[in-house]
């Protein structure tokens, strides 16, 4: 039955759907063909009480264990329309690709996103950002599918944006597309900024091992990585989950790390920092049951 909604895969490795490349199995992954098939799929899953969730590139996710449900991927939602400085882009479009494309068109505003391995939908959901900029600064409105399978348009002010947070995280709304308002800029300046930041990431971040980016938010007036490094926790490991030697606010997968390994290591780091600095580190990544 589910196969009628789009490409369907069974018992697939979690490592193929997260940047952490964690060990484990997802029972089923479905790629809806279009909006109507997405609606039909969601109706079917709800009527049959089947656990499910929509994910993007999985660049901020930690699956705690095998996922005994349906993962929905919106890879077929890749429409893009650019008129002057207004960009309307569907949820499955790659954010990094969009950042490079708009820069090449002389549009400024997405340079910060050129190193974030997310889809548009995932980036809106997480209010993804870098270099003190985020999606909330460029989004005008988004189109969503609500729990009753109705299409709604939400303006920027409706989305409750804050640091790595949006309304989507505390609702069952699914982002279908986003409208961005960029600025006319200088193509070469935008590209130079993107490539300079890429060079800095290569120099400072452990990009040669699977991870999900920064693990913890920076506490007020402090840097999480500095606190962790000062406690000698670089290289600390649980199974194949290891605190990076290159950047202490990264946990990397050295081979066959499981979600529970990453979670245990996160808890150990939080406990050490709390005990020594009386600071509660907040996790920036999302756990999937």
N, C-alpha and C positions, 0 to 999 in steps of 0.2 A: 504493500500500500504506500509506504513512505517514498518508494522509488518514483512514484508518479509526480512528485513535487520538484524533482531535480536530481542531479548526480548525487548518489548515496554511497558512502563507504562504510565498511563495518570493521570493528576491532582494529583501529588504526593507532599507531604510536603517538603518544602525547608529544614526543620530541619533534614531530613533524608540524606541530601547531603552536609551539611556544618558542620564544627566543632562548629560554633557559635550556631547551632540549632535554627536558626531564624524562626519566623512565616512567613507564605506565601506559595504560591503554584507554582510549576513548571508545565507547561502545558503538557510536554511530556519528558520522558527520554528513550533513546534508547541505548542498549548494542549491538553494531555490532558483528556478529558472528566471523568475520575474516577480513583480509585486503580487500578482494574483496567486501565484504558487506559494509565495511566502505566507500570505494570508491563510490559504488552505492548509498549509503545513502547521501553522500556529493553532488553528482551530482544531485540527486532528490531535495534536499533542495535548492541548488543553482538555479536550473531551475524553482522552484516554489517560489523563493524569500522568503523562510522561515527562520526566525531568528534562529541562532543556535550557540552553542559553545561547545568545548570539555573541560571537567573538570576532575581533579583527585579526591582526597579525599575532596576537598572543604575546606582545612585547612587554606586558606588565603583569602577566598572570603566573601564579604558582598553583598548579593542581596538586592538592594534598595527597591524592591517591588516584587509582583508576576512576574514570568518570563513567558511571553507569547511566548514561542518558544520551541526549542528542545535542550535538554542537551544531549550530547553524552558522554558515559562512556566507557572507553577502558578496562573494567575489564577482558575481555576475552584475552587480550594481556599480558600474564604472563610468556612467555618463559624465561628460564634462562640457560646460558651455561658458565661454569667456566673452563678455561684451564690455568693451572699454576696461574699466577697473573692477567690474563686478564678475565674480566667479561663482558659478553654480556647479557643484560637484557632488556626485553620488557617494554613498557611504563606503563602498568597496574600493574606491580609488586610493592609490598609495600616496601618503602624505609627502614623503621625501620626493617622489616624482613630481608632485604638484609644486613643491617649493622650487625645484630646479626649473620647471617649465615656466612658472610665472616670473622668476628672475630673468630668464632668457627673453621674456616679452617686455622687460623693462618695468615690471610691476613689483613694488616693494611692500613688505609686511610679513612675508612667510620665510624670510631668511633663517629665523630661529629654528624652523621645523626641518631643515635639510638633513639633520642627523637623527631624526626621530623615526624609528622603523614601525610606523603605525598606519592603519587605514584612516580615512577621514572619520568614519563612524566611531572608531576607537579613540581617536584624538579628541573628538567632541565629548565623548563619554568621560574621559579622564581629564578634560581641559589640559591636554598635553602642552608642555612648554619647555623652554630652555633659555638661558641668558636673560632671565627676568622678563621674558615675554611669553605669552601663551595664546591659545585659540580664542579666548574671550575677547582679545583685542581686535580680531579681524572678522569674527562672525557677526553677521547681521541677523540671520534667522536660520532655523532648521525646519525640515519637514520630518514628522515622526509618525509612527504607527502606534496607536495606543492599545490598551488591553482589550478593548472592544472591537479592534481591527478597523478603527476609524483613522483617517488621515487628518493630522492637525499641523498647523504651522505655529511655531514658538519663536518669539522675538528674543534677542539677546538678553533683555532684561527679565525674561521669564525663566531663564535657564539656571539661575542661582549659582553663577560661576564664582569659584574661589580657587585657591591653590590646589591643583590636581583634583578638582571637584566640579561636578555639574548636577543638575536636577536628575539627569538620566540614571545616576547611581542609586537613587532612592525611589525609583519608579520602574514600571514595566514598559516604559516607552522605548521604542527602537528607532534610532536615527536612520532615516532613508537618504537624506541629502542635506547639504549645508550651502548657504549663500554667504560668500565672503566679500568684504569690501576692502580692496587693497589700494595702494597709492601709486601714482605714476612716479617712477624713480629713475635711477641711472643703472642700466643693465650691468655695466662692468663693475660698478661699486658693489652691487648686490652679489654678483658672482665672486668677486674678490673676498667679500665678507664670508660667504659660504665656504670657500676653499680654505680660508685662514682658520676658520673654526674646525673644519675637518682635520687640518693638520694638528691643531691643538688637541682634538679628541684622540687622534692616533698616538700622540705623545704621552697623554695623561691617563687614558682609559684602557682597560684590558680587552680590547676588541678582538683579540685572537682566541678568546674562549667564550662559550655561550654564557649569557647573563641576561638580566632584564633591566639593565641600567642601574641607577642609584637605588639602593635598598631603602634608605631612610631619608626623611625630610631633614633639612638643616634646622636645628633648634634656633630660637631667637638669639642672634648675636654670636652664634657658633657654627662650626662646620662638623657635620656628623663624621666625616672621614677622618678629621684630625683627632676627634675624641677617641675613635676606635683605634687609630694607629698609635696614639699615646699610651694605650693600654697593652701594646704589644700583641694585638690580635691579628695582624697580617699573617696569613698562612694558616690560621686556625681552621680546622676542618671537622666536618661530620660526614662520614662517607666520602663521596666525591664532590660534595659542596664545600667550597673553600673561600675564605676571605682573601680577596685579590692582594697579591704582593705589590701591584702597581697602583691601586687605588682602594683604600680601605672601606669605602662605601659601596663597593661592588662585591657581590658573591658570584663566583664563577663555577661552572660545572666542568670538572676535570675529566669526566667520562660518563659515568652512569649514575649521576645524582638523582635521588628521588625527591618528591615534594616534601616529604617528612624530614629529609636531611636538611633541606634549605630552611624549613620552619624551625627545626631544633637549633640550627646555627644562629638564626635570627634571634631566637629567645635567649640564647647564651650571650650574644652581644648586648642585647637590651639589658639583661641582668647585670652585666659587668659595668656598663655605662651608668646605670641607675645607682649601683652600689658605690662607685667611685666619684661620680660627679652629681649625683641626685638629679639626673636628667633622664626623662622618659623619651626614648627615641620612637618616633612614629613611623610606621612602615609605609612606604610610598607605593608598594606593589599590592596586588589584589589576590586574595586566596580563593580558590575554587574548591568547593566541597565535592 
